[in-house]
Amino acid sequence: MGELFLVPTPIGNLGDMTYRAVDTLKEVDLILAEDTRTSVKLMNHYQINTPMQAFHMHNEHRKLDEVGSKLISGMHIALISDAGTPGISDPGFLLVREVLSLNLKVTCLPGPTAMIPALAQSGLACDRFVFEGFLPPKKGRNKRLEKLSDEMRTLIFYESPHKLLKTINQFSEIFGPERGVSISREISKMFEETFRGTLNEALNHFNAKSPKGEFVICVAGSK
């Protein structure tokens, strides 16, 4: 029987790739990549010549049986996303569930994920936290936030640049303008930056400075 490896890839700096991750990608029979055009840069950098196939949110349902059959036949397969750990706000959960239902082995390597460095450097409580990922784009967005308004643990969200101001404004309205927040962008990249302050101060900051890059928002829990 084969084995499925979940292999985290750098969220920015290619130097964050682990030795074990490189060795695993070289040794498996096939790499499933969220976007092969993105991942080929990483493969070329580390001279990884393993065959790749696309595996993303638009084809994962129909590829489950195919991947399961390959694992049963003895192939070892690695799953990677464009950046970070597969399954964390990226494709992967459905495949892991399918592989486990076939009584096959799944191994996840430790490695990069944007939420952990953002939380660790936020200055907010790190001992207990809630990861919410991306909020619903429209329907259910306010309802979700209202349910979280009394949450005492630190809240972690992902957000895109064109929705950042809208999200901060909603946080301010529902959580209160004086709630503490830490907003990190482009973690591990050249223009990495973290803003720390209140939600009201964050709104003023990003109104004056146009948001660019991918963001991780850490919001202090309710007191």
N, C-alpha and C positions, 0 to 999 in steps of 0.2 A: 504494500500500500504506500501511496505517496503522502506527502505532508504539505500543508499550506503554511507559508511564512508571511506574516504581516511585517513589512519592513518600513520603518519611518524614514523619510527623506528630509533634507534640510529645508527649512522654511525661508531661507535666504542665503546665508553664507554656506557655500559648498564644503567648507572645512568642517562643518558640524556633522558630516557623515561619519559613522563609527567604522572601525576596522571590521567588526563582525557583520555590519550591514553590507559592506562592499563584498566581503567573502561570500556571504549568503547569496547575493545577487549574481555572483560569478558561478556559483556551484549549482543553483537550481536549473531545471530544464526549461522553464518558461517564466517570464515576468508579465504579469497583468498590470497595465499602467492606465491611470485615469486619462492621460493624454500623451500618446507616444511622442508627439512632436515636442512637448515640454520635457519629457523624461530623457530624450535622446541626448540632451546637453549634459545631464548628470552621467549617463552611461559613457559618453565620450571622455568626460573629465577623468573618470576612474577606469577607463579602458575595460568596460564591461561589455561583452559581446553576446550575451544571452539573448535569445529571441524574445521579442515583445509582442503583446497583443493588447488592443484597447479594451478596457473594462471600466465603464462609467455609468452614471445614473440613467442614461438612456438605453443601455443595452444589458444591464446586469441581470434583469429578470430572465431574459431569454438565453443568457450564457451560463446560468447556474448548472443545468444538467450537463452541459458540455465540459465545464471545468470539473464537476464531480466525477465524470467518467474518466477524465485524464488522471485525476488523483487515484482513483480505484485501480487504474492500469499500472500505477507505480511511479507516475511523474511527480516530481517535487516542483511546487509552484510558489512564486512570490507575488504578493500583491503590494503595489505602491500607489500613493496618490500623488498629485502634483507637488504637494508640500505637506510635511507633517506626518502624523500617524494615521494610517487607513482606518476608516470607521468613525473618526472623530470629526463630525461635520463634513464627512467625505464618504464616498462609496466604500462598502466593506461589510457592514452588518449583515446584509442578506446572505452574502457568500459564506461568512463565518457560520451563521446559523445552519445553512445547507450542509456544509462540510461536517459540522458536528453531528447533524442528524444521520449522516452516513457512518458515524463512529470512526471518523478519520481524525488525525492529529492536526491541531492548529497551534502554532507558536508565534507569539508577538514579541519582536525585539524591542528593547527600550530605545527611546530616541526622541527627536524633536516634536514638540507640539506648542503652538503659540501661546496657549492659555497659561502654562506653568511659569515661564519667565515673566510674563506680564503680571501675574499675581504676585510672584516672589519679590518683584521690584516695586510693587505698587505702594507699599507702606500701609496697606490695609491688612486686616486679620487674615492669616493664611491657614490657620489650623482647621477651619471648617468653611467650606465654600460650596456654591451651587453653580454648575456650568449649564447655561441656557443656550449656548451657541447662537445661531441666527434667529431673530424673532420672526414671526409670521409676517409676510410682506404687507398684508392688508387686513383681512378678516381675522379677528381674534387677537390682534396685537394689544389693544388696550386692556382687554379682559385678562390676558396673560400677565401684564404688568401689574394690574390691580391685585391679582392673586399673590404677587411677589412683594407687594408694598410693605408687608409686615414681616417679611423674611429676615431673620437676624443674622444669617450667614452672609458672607461676601458673595455678591452676584457677579458672574462673568458672562459677557456677551461678545459675539463677533459682529462686526458691522463693516459695510462697504463705504467708501468715501462719499458717494452721492446721497446716502441716507443718514450720515452721521449727525448732522444738525437736527434733522427731524427726530431722531432717536433721543438725543440729549434733551431736546425740548420736551418730549413725552416723559422722559425720566424726571425732569424737573417738575412737571405738572403733577405727576403721580407720586413720586417719592419725596418731593419737596426740594426747593432750590438750594438748600444748605446741606444736602446729603453729600458726603465725600465721594470723590471719584478719581480714578487713575485711568488715563487713556493712552495706550501705547500704539505706535504705528511702525510698520516696516521693521519688525523685530529681527535682529541679526544682520540687517542690510545696512548699506552705506548711510542712509538718511534716517536711521532709527531715532525715535524721539518719544518721550513720555511726558504727558501733561498731568499734574496732580493739583487738586483743589476741590472746590465745590462744583455742583452741577451748574449753578448760575455763572461761576467764573469760567467753566468750560464752554458754556454757550457764548460768552463774550469773546473768549480766546479764538474759537473756531469760526465765529462770525467775522473776526478781523483777519484770520489766517485760513485761507481756503484749504479744506481737508484733502489730503492726497495719500494714497497707499491703502493698505488693509489695516483695520483697527481691531484691537482687543480692548473692551471697556470693562473695568472692574469697579463695581459700585459697592460702597460700604453697606453693611447690613443695617436693618432698623434697630434703633436703640431701645 
